[in-house]
Amino acid sequence: MAAVFARQQETAIRWRESTAAERIDRIKRLREALLDNRDNFYAAFAADYRKSPSEVEASEFLPVLEEMRHVLGRLKRWMKPHKLWPTTTMLGTSAWVQCQPRGRVLIVAPWNYPLSLCLGPLVSALAAGNTAIIKPSEMTPAVSGLMARIIAKVFPENEVALFQGSTPTSTALLALPFDHIFFTGSPAVGKVVMTAAAQHLTSVTLELGGRSPTIVDESANLTLAAETLMWGKFINNGQTCVAPDHVYVHTSVKPAFIDECKKVLKARYGETPGQQKASQDLTRIVNGRHTQRVAALLSDALARGAVAVAGGEVDEAQCYVAPTLLDQVPAGADILSTEIFGPLLPILSYSDLDQVIAEINAGPKPLALYFWSRKQAHIDKVLTRTSSGGACINHCVAQFAHGNLPFGGVNNSGIGNAHGVYGFKAFSHERAVLRSSPLMLIKLFFPPYTLNRYKLIRQVVDMLRLPMI
């Protein structure tokens, strides 16, 4: 690792002069290699956690290919220096912002979307002109191994390299003085990454998680809310960082909302528990340890008085947890204080929107917040009085796929943004450049400070109190 990291230094310096055409060529070669291995990825995802080809296409290939398409069509524009007007005291100068590659970057990717969350940031890093070292998750060995073979075929190690392994591998990589680290994972591990980065004053982008609350008010389109939420919650079997974690439903519509959700689950995965377990459209939990963790959350909630109005079946040997809707979940249940990352959805009653907002604000700022309503006053209130990385009105999860939106968290749920131009900027240093001309107003501020010069400087300072035109 240290040898590869050292060899990337010369490349990183040389790539500061790389053209848009050169960067575009690297991304296109990666795209072709990815598509050439489409069927191999189907097999790898099936081996790691029985993900269906349709879901591989929709949740893994689609985001990466959309990111590539977005970058390829806009990169030349993003790379151009951005000229700026001079401010009052800078008359006689010209200025611009020049985006430079950060240099050598590290991308640490998670297991839940191992292809999308590994290659998506890599596209942004390549677009910005960086070399990269990638550390995928050891919990999806088939997908990680296939990505390693593809990366090795497309790039020499002094440009892009991928290292497989567990915690010792990550620890060794984090000890190196990278120019930027892009990490996707839990807040707890994010703190470890940030601590390691601080040793070298390395900049970071942290795409973390946290509990993403959802609200369905009395005016909501319940059919649309149920159809969309059952997709956003149970795609990848709930193993999604922006999946709804719990739903506050207005008391007056809660029974009807639950009925709509149950209809959707039966239509999509099967009428009976046996049919749902046999469904090819339900991804499995990634491994036995995570299955036990999700099962423990379910058992704790049921033991405390919660009721499974749908689902509730668990087969730890097959890493299977059924899509489960939980009603009457008591306040002390563990499931209400942790990121679930599985197919369990607590449905909570509310009658006062202000109280829901207060509960959301009492916890760490979430990565996402979802609100179903047809009342603009309610929508404005929720958006104004809460804070989250992103938000959707009458939708969920889809903000991740919008290439013109910044994707990221806030505080506990993340630092920095990704996707599109925001990903390009995350892997770029925005260098401020100022160029002088012989006629510089700033000469007025040079010594010696005679009385006349003092008066002139003071007049200039007093002018700054006037409003801008």
C-alpha positions as CSV (number, residue, x, y, z in Angstrom):
1,M,0.0,0.0,0.0
2,A,2.7,2.4,0.9
3,A,4.6,1.7,-2.3
4,V,1.5,2.2,-4.5
5,F,0.7,5.4,-2.5
6,A,4.3,6.7,-3.2
7,R,4.0,5.9,-6.9
8,Q,0.8,7.8,-7.2
9,Q,2.5,11.0,-6.1
10,E,4.3,11.6,-9.5
11,T,1.1,10.8,-11.3
12,A,-0.9,13.2,-9.1
13,I,1.4,16.1,-9.9
14,R,1.4,15.3,-13.6
15,W,-2.4,15.1,-13.7
16,R,-2.7,18.7,-12.5
17,E,-2.2,19.5,-16.1
18,S,-4.6,16.9,-17.4
19,T,-7.2,18.0,-19.9
20,A,-10.9,17.4,-19.9
21,A,-10.4,15.0,-22.8
22,E,-7.9,12.9,-20.8
23,R,-10.2,12.7,-17.8
24,I,-13.2,11.9,-20.0
25,D,-11.3,9.0,-21.6
26,R,-10.5,7.5,-18.1
27,I,-14.2,7.6,-17.2
28,K,-15.3,6.1,-20.5
29,R,-12.8,3.2,-20.2
30,L,-14.2,2.5,-16.7
31,R,-17.7,2.6,-18.0
32,E,-17.0,0.1,-20.8
33,A,-15.3,-2.3,-18.4
34,L,-18.3,-2.0,-16.0
35,L,-20.8,-2.8,-18.8
36,D,-18.7,-5.6,-20.1
37,N,-19.0,-7.3,-16.7
38,R,-22.8,-6.8,-16.3
39,D,-23.6,-10.5,-16.0
40,N,-20.6,-11.1,-13.7
41,F,-22.0,-8.4,-11.3
42,Y,-25.4,-10.1,-11.3
43,A,-23.7,-13.3,-10.2
44,A,-21.5,-11.5,-7.6
45,F,-24.5,-9.7,-6.0
46,A,-26.4,-12.9,-5.9
47,A,-23.5,-14.6,-4.1
48,D,-23.0,-11.9,-1.6
49,Y,-26.7,-11.3,-0.6
50,R,-29.1,-12.6,-3.2
51,K,-29.7,-9.2,-4.9
52,S,-31.9,-9.6,-8.0
53,P,-30.6,-8.5,-11.4
54,S,-33.4,-5.8,-11.6
55,E,-32.3,-4.3,-8.3
56,V,-28.6,-4.5,-9.3
57,E,-29.5,-2.5,-12.4
58,A,-31.7,0.0,-10.6
59,S,-29.7,0.6,-7.5
60,E,-26.1,-0.1,-8.6
61,F,-25.6,0.4,-12.3
62,L,-28.1,3.2,-12.8
63,P,-26.6,5.7,-10.2
64,V,-23.1,5.1,-11.5
65,L,-23.9,5.4,-15.2
66,E,-26.0,8.4,-14.6
67,E,-23.1,10.0,-12.7
68,M,-20.8,9.2,-15.6
69,R,-23.2,10.6,-18.1
70,H,-23.7,13.8,-16.0
71,V,-19.9,14.3,-15.7
72,L,-19.1,13.6,-19.3
73,G,-21.5,16.2,-20.5
74,R,-20.5,19.0,-18.1
75,L,-16.8,18.4,-17.2
76,K,-15.4,20.9,-19.7
77,R,-17.6,23.6,-18.2
78,W,-16.7,22.7,-14.6
79,M,-13.0,22.8,-15.3
80,K,-13.1,26.4,-16.8
81,P,-11.8,29.1,-14.5
82,H,-14.8,31.0,-13.0
83,K,-14.2,34.7,-13.4
84,L,-15.4,37.1,-10.7
85,W,-16.2,40.8,-10.6
86,P,-13.9,42.9,-8.4
87,T,-15.2,44.3,-5.1
88,T,-15.0,48.0,-4.3
89,T,-11.5,47.9,-2.8
90,M,-10.2,45.6,-5.5
91,L,-10.9,47.8,-8.5
92,G,-8.0,47.5,-10.9
93,T,-7.6,43.8,-10.4
94,S,-9.1,40.7,-12.1
95,A,-9.9,37.5,-10.2
96,W,-11.0,34.0,-10.9
97,V,-11.4,30.6,-9.2
98,Q,-9.4,27.7,-10.6
99,C,-10.4,24.1,-9.7
100,Q,-7.3,22.0,-9.1
101,P,-7.1,18.3,-8.3
102,R,-6.6,17.7,-4.6
103,G,-4.0,15.0,-5.5
104,R,-4.0,11.5,-4.0
105,V,-7.4,10.5,-2.6
106,L,-8.7,7.6,-0.6
107,I,-12.2,6.3,-1.1
108,V,-13.6,4.0,1.6
109,A,-16.8,2.4,0.5
110,P,-19.5,0.5,2.5
111,W,-21.1,-2.9,1.9
112,N,-24.8,-2.0,1.3
113,Y,-24.4,-0.6,-2.2
114,P,-20.8,-1.8,-2.9
115,L,-20.7,-0.9,-6.6
116,S,-22.6,2.4,-6.6
117,L,-20.9,3.8,-3.4
118,C,-17.5,2.8,-4.6
119,L,-17.5,3.8,-8.3
120,G,-19.7,6.8,-7.9
121,P,-17.1,8.7,-5.8
122,L,-14.3,7.4,-8.1
123,V,-16.0,9.0,-11.1
124,S,-16.0,12.4,-9.3
125,A,-12.3,11.9,-8.3
126,L,-11.3,11.1,-11.8
127,A,-13.3,14.0,-13.2
128,A,-11.4,16.3,-10.8
129,G,-8.1,14.9,-12.0
130,N,-7.0,12.9,-8.9
131,T,-5.3,9.5,-8.5
132,A,-7.2,7.2,-6.1
133,I,-6.9,4.3,-3.8
134,I,-10.1,2.4,-3.1
135,K,-11.0,0.3,-0.1
136,P,-14.3,-1.6,-0.6
137,S,-16.1,-3.6,2.1
138,E,-14.9,-7.0,3.1
139,M,-18.5,-8.0,3.7
140,T,-19.3,-8.3,0.0
141,P,-16.3,-10.3,-1.2
142,A,-17.7,-11.4,-4.6
143,V,-18.5,-7.8,-5.6
144,S,-15.3,-6.4,-4.2
145,G,-13.2,-9.0,-5.9
146,L,-14.8,-8.3,-9.2
147,M,-14.3,-4.6,-8.8
148,A,-10.6,-5.2,-8.0
149,R,-10.2,-7.2,-11.2
150,I,-11.9,-4.5,-13.3
151,I,-9.8,-1.6,-11.7
152,A,-6.6,-3.5,-12.2
153,K,-7.5,-4.1,-15.9
154,V,-8.5,-0.4,-16.6
155,F,-5.8,1.4,-14.6
156,P,-2.2,1.0,-13.6
157,E,-1.6,1.1,-9.9
158,N,0.1,4.5,-10.0
159,E,-3.3,5.9,-11.2
160,V,-6.0,3.9,-9.4
161,A,-5.6,1.0,-7.1
162,L,-8.0,-1.1,-5.0
163,F,-7.0,-2.9,-1.8
164,Q,-9.3,-5.5,-0.2
165,G,-9.2,-6.4,3.4
166,S,-10.9,-5.7,6.8
167,T,-10.1,-3.3,9.6
168,P,-6.3,-3.6,9.5
169,T,-6.3,-2.7,5.8
170,S,-8.4,0.4,6.5
171,T,-6.2,1.4,9.5
172,A,-3.1,1.1,7.4
173,L,-4.6,3.2,4.6
174,L,-5.8,5.9,7.0
175,A,-2.3,6.3,8.4
176,L,-1.1,7.6,5.0
177,P,-1.1,11.3,4.3
178,F,-3.7,11.5,1.6
179,D,-4.8,14.8,0.2
180,H,-8.5,13.9,0.6
181,I,-10.5,11.1,2.1
182,F,-14.1,10.2,0.9
183,F,-15.7,7.9,3.4
184,T,-19.2,6.4,3.4
185,G,-20.4,4.6,6.4
186,S,-21.7,4.9,10.0
187,P,-21.2,8.0,12.2
188,A,-19.2,6.0,14.6
189,V,-16.6,4.9,12.0
190,G,-16.8,8.4,10.5
191,K,-15.3,9.8,13.7
192,V,-12.4,7.3,13.4
193,V,-11.8,8.4,9.9
194,M,-11.9,12.1,10.8
195,T,-9.5,11.5,13.7
196,A,-7.0,9.8,11.4
197,A,-7.4,12.5,8.8
198,A,-6.6,15.2,11.5
199,Q,-3.1,13.7,11.9
200,H,-2.3,15.0,8.5
201,L,-4.8,17.8,8.2
202,T,-6.4,15.9,5.4
203,S,-9.7,17.2,4.1
204,V,-12.7,14.8,4.3
205,T,-16.0,14.1,2.8
206,L,-18.0,12.0,5.2
207,E,-21.3,10.4,3.9
208,L,-22.7,9.0,7.1
209,G,-26.2,8.0,8.2
210,G,-28.5,8.3,11.2
211,R,-32.2,7.9,11.6
212,S,-34.3,9.3,8.8
213,P,-37.7,10.3,10.0
214,T,-40.9,10.3,7.9
215,I,-44.1,12.2,8.5
216,V,-47.5,11.5,6.9
217,D,-50.1,14.1,7.8
218,E,-53.9,14.0,7.6
219,S,-53.9,15.6,4.1
220,A,-51.5,13.2,2.4
221,N,-52.3,11.0,-0.6
222,L,-52.1,7.7,1.4
223,T,-52.0,5.5,-1.7
224,L,-49.0,7.4,-3.1
225,A,-47.3,7.5,0.3
226,A,-47.7,3.8,0.9
227,E,-46.5,2.8,-2.6
228,T,-43.4,5.1,-2.4
229,L,-42.5,4.4,1.2
230,M,-42.8,0.6,0.7
231,W,-40.3,1.0,-2.1
232,G,-37.9,3.3,-0.3
233,K,-37.9,1.3,2.9
234,F,-37.6,-2.2,1.4
235,I,-35.3,-1.8,-1.6
236,N,-32.1,-3.6,-0.7
237,N,-34.2,-5.0,2.2
238,G,-33.9,-1.8,4.2
239,Q,-30.1,-1.7,4.0
240,T,-30.0,1.9,2.7
241,C,-28.6,4.9,4.4
242,V,-31.5,7.2,3.3
243,A,-34.2,4.6,4.0
244,P,-37.1,5.8,6.1
245,D,-36.4,4.6,9.7
246,H,-39.8,5.4,11.3
247,V,-43.0,7.0,10.2
248,Y,-45.1,9.5,12.1
249,V,-48.7,9.1,10.9
250,H,-51.5,11.4,11.9
251,T,-53.9,9.5,14.1
252,S,-56.9,10.2,11.9
253,V,-55.4,8.4,8.9
254,K,-53.1,5.8,10.5
255,P,-55.4,2.8,10.1
256,A,-56.0,3.6,6.4
257,F,-52.3,4.2,5.9
258,I,-51.4,0.8,7.4
259,D,-54.0,-0.9,5.2
260,E,-52.5,0.7,2.1
261,C,-49.0,-0.4,3.1
262,K,-50.1,-4.0,3.7
263,K,-51.8,-4.1,0.3
264,V,-48.5,-2.9,-1.4
265,L,-46.4,-5.5,0.4
266,K,-48.7,-8.4,-0.6
267,A,-48.8,-7.2,-4.2
268,R,-45.1,-6.9,-4.5
269,Y,-43.7,-9.8,-2.5
270,G,-46.6,-12.3,-2.0
271,E,-49.8,-12.8,-0.1
272,T,-48.4,-15.3,2.5
273,P,-45.2,-15.4,4.6
274,G,-44.0,-18.3,2.6
275,Q,-44.5,-16.5,-0.7
276,Q,-42.7,-13.5,0.6
277,K,-39.8,-15.6,1.8
278,A,-39.5,-17.3,-1.6
279,S,-39.7,-13.9,-3.5
280,Q,-36.7,-13.3,-5.7
281,D,-37.3,-9.6,-5.3
282,L,-36.3,-9.5,-1.7
283,T,-32.6,-9.0,-1.0
284,R,-31.2,-10.8,2.0
285,I,-29.4,-9.3,5.0
286,V,-25.7,-9.1,4.2
287,N,-24.6,-11.6,6.8
288,G,-25.5,-13.6,9.9
289,R,-24.2,-10.9,12.4
290,H,-26.4,-8.2,10.8
291,T,-29.3,-10.6,10.7
292,Q,-29.0,-11.2,14.4
293,R,-28.8,-7.5,15.1
294,V,-32.0,-6.8,13.1
295,A,-33.7,-9.7,14.7
296,A,-32.8,-8.5,18.2
297,L,-34.4,-5.1,17.4
298,L,-37.5,-6.8,16.4
299,S,-37.6,-9.1,19.4
300,D,-37.0,-6.2,21.8
301,A,-39.9,-4.2,20.3
302,L,-42.3,-7.2,20.4
303,A,-41.3,-8.0,24.0
304,R,-42.1,-4.4,25.0
305,G,-45.6,-4.5,23.5
306,A,-45.2,-3.6,19.8
307,V,-47.4,-5.4,17.3
308,A,-46.3,-6.7,13.9
309,V,-49.2,-5.8,11.6
310,A,-47.3,-7.2,8.7
311,G,-44.3,-9.5,8.5
312,G,-42.3,-10.4,11.6
313,E,-40.8,-13.7,10.3
314,V,-37.1,-14.3,10.8
315,D,-34.8,-17.1,9.5
316,E,-31.3,-16.3,10.7
317,A,-29.8,-19.3,8.9
318,Q,-30.9,-17.8,5.6
319,C,-30.2,-14.2,6.6
320,Y,-33.9,-13.5,6.1
321,V,-36.1,-11.0,7.9
322,A,-39.5,-10.3,6.3
323,P,-40.7,-6.8,5.4
324,T,-42.2,-5.8,8.8
325,L,-44.6,-3.1,9.8
326,L,-44.6,-2.4,13.6
327,D,-47.5,-0.6,15.4
328,Q,-47.8,0.4,19.0
329,V,-44.0,0.6,19.5
330,P,-43.3,1.9,23.0
331,A,-41.0,4.8,23.6
332,G,-38.3,2.7,25.3
333,A,-37.8,0.2,22.4
334,D,-34.3,0.0,21.0
335,I,-35.6,0.3,17.5
336,L,-36.6,3.9,18.2
337,S,-33.1,5.0,19.2
338,T,-30.8,3.4,16.5
339,E,-30.4,3.3,12.8
340,I,-32.3,0.2,11.8
341,F,-30.6,-0.7,8.5
342,G,-33.0,-3.5,7.9
343,P,-36.6,-4.3,6.8
344,L,-38.4,-3.1,10.0
345,L,-40.6,0.0,9.9
346,P,-42.1,1.4,13.1
347,I,-45.4,3.3,12.5
348,L,-46.0,6.0,15.2
349,S,-49.2,8.0,15.9
350,Y,-49.2,11.7,16.2
351,S,-51.8,14.5,16.5
352,D,-49.6,17.5,16.9
353,L,-47.1,18.4,14.2
354,D,-45.2,20.7,16.5
355,Q,-44.5,17.8,18.8
356,V,-43.2,15.7,16.0
357,I,-40.9,18.5,14.9
358,A,-39.7,18.8,18.5
359,E,-38.9,15.1,18.7
360,I,-36.9,15.3,15.4
361,N,-35.0,18.3,16.7
362,A,-34.2,16.6,19.9
363,G,-32.0,14.0,18.1
364,P,-29.0,14.2,15.9
365,K,-29.6,15.8,12.5
366,P,-30.7,13.1,10.1
367,L,-29.3,12.3,6.6
368,A,-32.8,12.6,5.2
369,L,-36.3,13.7,6.1
370,Y,-39.5,12.8,4.3
371,F,-42.9,14.5,4.5
372,W,-46.2,13.6,2.8
373,S,-48.7,16.4,2.8
374,R,-50.9,18.5,0.5
375,K,-50.9,21.5,3.0
376,Q,-48.3,24.1,1.9
377,A,-48.3,25.6,5.4
378,H,-47.4,22.3,6.9
379,I,-44.7,21.7,4.3
380,D,-43.2,25.2,5.0
381,K,-43.2,24.6,8.7
382,V,-41.4,21.2,8.5
383,L,-38.8,22.5,6.1
384,T,-38.1,25.7,8.0
385,R,-38.0,24.3,11.5
386,T,-36.0,21.1,11.0
387,S,-32.5,20.4,9.7
388,S,-31.4,17.4,7.7
389,G,-28.9,16.5,5.0
390,G,-31.7,16.3,2.4
391,A,-35.5,16.2,2.3
392,C,-38.3,15.0,0.0
393,I,-41.9,16.2,-0.2
394,N,-44.3,13.4,-1.2
395,H,-41.3,11.2,-2.2
396,C,-38.4,9.4,-0.5
397,V,-34.9,8.2,-1.3
398,A,-35.1,9.7,-4.8
399,Q,-33.0,12.7,-3.8
400,F,-29.9,10.4,-4.0
401,A,-30.5,10.0,-7.8
402,H,-30.9,13.7,-8.6
403,G,-27.6,14.6,-10.2
404,N,-28.1,18.3,-9.9
405,L,-28.7,18.2,-6.1
406,P,-25.9,18.0,-3.5
407,F,-26.0,14.7,-1.6
408,G,-24.7,14.8,1.9
409,G,-25.5,15.0,5.6
410,V,-25.1,17.6,8.2
411,N,-23.1,17.2,11.4
412,N,-23.8,13.7,12.7
413,S,-25.1,12.6,9.3
414,G,-22.1,13.8,7.3
415,I,-19.7,16.5,6.2
416,G,-19.5,17.7,2.6
417,N,-21.5,16.8,-0.5
418,A,-21.3,14.4,-3.4
419,H,-22.8,13.9,-6.9
420,G,-22.5,16.0,-10.0
421,V,-20.7,19.3,-9.7
422,Y,-20.7,18.9,-5.9
423,G,-18.7,15.7,-6.2
424,F,-16.3,17.4,-8.6
425,K,-15.8,20.2,-6.1
426,A,-15.4,17.8,-3.2
427,F,-12.4,16.3,-4.9
428,S,-11.1,19.7,-6.1
429,H,-9.3,22.6,-4.4
430,E,-11.0,25.8,-5.4
431,R,-7.9,28.0,-5.8
432,A,-8.5,31.8,-5.6
433,V,-6.4,33.7,-8.1
434,L,-6.0,37.5,-8.3
435,R,-4.1,39.4,-11.0
436,S,-3.1,43.0,-10.6
437,S,-2.9,45.8,-13.1
438,P,-0.8,49.0,-12.9
439,L,-3.9,50.9,-11.7
440,M,-4.5,49.5,-8.3
441,L,-6.7,51.2,-5.7
442,I,-4.9,49.4,-3.0
443,K,-1.9,51.7,-3.5
444,L,-3.9,54.2,-1.5
445,F,-3.2,52.0,1.5
446,F,0.5,52.0,1.2
447,P,2.7,53.9,3.7
448,P,3.8,56.6,4.5
449,Y,0.5,57.4,6.3
450,T,0.3,61.2,5.9
451,L,-2.6,63.2,7.1
452,N,-4.1,63.4,3.6
453,R,-3.6,59.7,3.1
454,Y,-5.3,59.0,6.4
455,K,-8.3,61.1,5.4
456,L,-8.5,59.4,2.0
457,I,-8.4,55.9,3.6
458,R,-11.1,56.9,6.1
459,Q,-13.3,58.2,3.3
460,V,-13.0,54.8,1.5
461,V,-13.8,52.9,4.7
462,D,-16.8,55.1,5.3
463,M,-18.0,54.4,1.7
464,L,-18.4,50.8,2.7
465,R,-21.3,51.7,4.9
466,L,-23.3,52.6,1.8
467,P,-25.6,49.9,0.2
468,M,-24.3,48.1,-2.9
469,I,-25.9,49.1,-6.2
